Amino acid sequence: MSSTNTNAPVAEKKRGAERTQKAVRDEDWSDERLAGFLDILPPDDISADYNCLLRAYRGMTAELFARFLPLFVNAGRDINAPLANGSTFLDHVAGHRRSGDYAAALIANGAVAKLSLGKPA
C-alpha cells in the first residue's frame, strides 16, 4: 500500500507569460559576448548564418542586435542567407508585430526581403 500526502500543496501549472523568464534589459554585453553568437552551431536543416541571426534575434534586445549585425557582416557572414523556401531572415522578422527596430537594423546592414506575405517581392 502506498502512502501519499494528500495535505501537500499542489502547485498550479503556469500559463503563457507566467512560464517565461523575465528579460534582463539593463545587462552590459561586451563585444566579445556579442561575437560569441557567431560560433553557434546550427541544426542540420538551417544554414549557419540564418541560425546565427535567429539566435541573436531571440536573445538580444534591438539595441544589442543592432550592435551585433556589423560584427556579423564584417565576419563575412551572409545577412541574406535564405531558408529552403527562399525567405531571408528579414522576411522572418518582418512578420512580427514589434520587430521594427530589428528590421531597420537588418536593412541598415544590407538585408533584403525576398518574400512578402508568402509572395515573391
N, C-alpha and C positions, 0 to 999 in steps of 0.2 A: 504494500500500500504506500503510495507516495504522499508526501505531505507538502502542501502548498500553502503559502501565507496569503490568505485572502484579504488581509488587512494592509498589505503592501500597496503603496500608492502606484498607480498606473500612469505613466507619462503619456500625454496625448501626442499623437503624431503631428509634427509640424507641417504646415502647408505653405505653398507659394513662397512669398518673400521671407517668411519665418525660417525657411530652410537654408537660405543663402547667407554666407558670411558677409558681414558689413565691409564695404570697401574702405580702404585706407587712402585718403586723398592727399594728406599732407606729408607723406613719406618722401624722403630725399633719395632720388635714384641717381647714381653716378653713371657716367658714360660707359664704364666697364660693365655695369649691370645691364644697361640697355643693349650693349653689344653682345651680351650673353645669349640674347634671343636668336642671334644669328647661328648658334650652334645646335639649335633644337632639331632633332631628327624627326622626319615626317612619317606618317603611316604609308603603307605601300601604294595606296591609291591617290595620293595628293603630292604635287610637286613640293620640293623642299622650300622653294621661295614662297609659294602660296601658303603653305603651312606656317612658315615663319611669320608672315603678315597676320594670319589668323590668330596665332597665339599672342602676338604683340597686341593686336586689337582687343582681344579678350582680357588681357592682363594689364593694360595701361590706360591711364586717363588720356583724353585727347591731347593735352599738352605734352605728355611723355611720348605719345605716339608720333607727334609732330617732330620731336627731338630725335626719335629713333629712325624715322624714314631716311634722312640724309646718310646715316650710318649704313643703312640697308643698301641704298643706291650706290654709295661710294665703295662698298664691298663688292660691287659688280653683280649684285642680285637683281632679278627681274621683277620690277614692280607690277608688270602686266602679265605675269605668269598665269596662263589660263587653266581652268578645270577641263575635264573631258568634254563638257558641253560648250566650251568656248568662252564661258564667262570669266571675267577677271575679278580680282579682289574688290575693285571699285564697284563692280556690279553687285557684289555681296553686301558691301557696306551701304550702298545707296538704297537698299531695301529696308533699312532700319530707320525708325522714326527719329531717333535722337543722334544720328550719325553725321550731322552736318559738318562739325569741326573735323571729324576723322576724314570725311570725303574731301574736304577742302585741302587738308594736309596731303592726301594722296595725289590730288590733282596738281598741287604745287610742286610735287616731286616727280611728275611725269606720268601719273596713272591715267589710263584711258578706259572708259566703259565700252565693252563690246556688245552688250545686250541691254535692252531697255524693256522692262516688263515682259520678258520672255521673247522679245522680238529683236532681230538684229538692228543695231543702231544705224 
